[in-house]
Amino acid sequence: MIISKSQGQTVLEIHTQKGLKLFNINRIRYIKSLRKGSVIYLTNLENVKTNYLIKLYDYYLPSPHFFRCHNSYLINCNLVDCFCSNEIILKENIRIPLSRSKKQLFKENLIELQMNS
């Protein structure tokens, strides 16, 4: 996995079973952990299966734009519609679990994101 910046855009380079895939990180809705890898869900309803663990994405994708809200989920905070005590609702009514222990940190992350916009 490689993150590169070009002309103000951040591009993620992923090796998949089909080959090398490049896409703008702003197209990522969320990433869900699987047993030995993960699935990247994109804004165009496409999903990409990879062999990378979610902790690697958590390390490389920039905060406050991305947040690990649950052991199995990393979300794009720019797509958050609202949240409650146990879940985050992304645009288009996609529901993602929110760990109770991460709720306050998530709220602070959203505030930081709004202040930087």
N, C-alpha and C positions, 0 to 999 in steps of 0.2 A: 504494500500500500504506500502510495506517495501522494502528498498534498503539494500542489504547485499553485502559484499565483501568477496570473497573466492578465494584463489590461484591467486591473481592478477586480478580477473574478478569481475565486478560489476553486480549483478543480481537484477532484479526487480521482486517483488512478487505482483501479482495483483489478486484480487478477481473478477471473472467474473460471468455471469449468469450460466455458465456451471460448475464453480468451481474455484479452485486455479490454477493459471498459473504462471510459472516461466520462465524467459528468460533473456539472456545477454543484457544489455542496448546497446551494439554495434550493435545489430540486429534491433534496432528501426530506421526506415527511418524518419518518422515524426508522429506527433500526431495532429489530427484534432478535434476541439471542436464540440460537438453536443449540442442540447438543454439542456439536463440534464445529460451530461456525455461526453465521448470522444471515438475516435477510434484510436488505435495504429496500424500504418502500418509498417510491418516488411520487412526486406530485402528479405525474401523468398516469397514475395507477399501475405503472410497471413495477415489478419487484425483481431484485437481483440477489441470488444466493451466492454467498462467499464462504471461504474457509477461515476467515478472520474472526477472532473472538471479539465480543462487544467491548471488552476493556481496551482493545487497541483503538477502536473508533473513539471511545471516551477520552483517550489520551490525545489523539491527533485533531479531533474536531474542536473548533474554537468555542470557548465559553465567553459570554453568556448566551451565544446563539444556539448552542446545543447543551442539553442537560440530561444526565442519567437519573431518571425519575423512579426507576425500579431496577432490580437486579437484571431483568430481562429486556429493558427498554431504554433507548436513548432517543430523545425527541428534538425536533427543530422548534425552538421556542418562538420563532417568528410566526409559526402557524397555530399557536395556541389561541383558542377562542375563549375558554374559561376553565376553571378547575374547582373541585370541591374537596372534601376531606380524603377521599380515596381514589379519585380519578381525574384525569386531565382530558378535556374535550378539545380536539383539534378541529380546525375548519373542516367542513363537510361531515361533521358529526362522528369523527373517528374517536373512539374512547380508548384511553391508555391508562393502565393502573398507576397510581401514585403511592409510593411507599409512605407510611405514616411518619417514619423517621426523617424523610426528605422533604416534607411539606413546607416547613419554614424556609429551608434553604432554596427550594424552588421559587417560593414567593420573592425572596430577596434577589434571586437570579432574574426574575421577570422585571422587577423594579430597576435593576441595573441595565437591563436591555432597553427598557423604555427611556431611561435617562441618557443612554448613548445614542438613541435614534434621533 
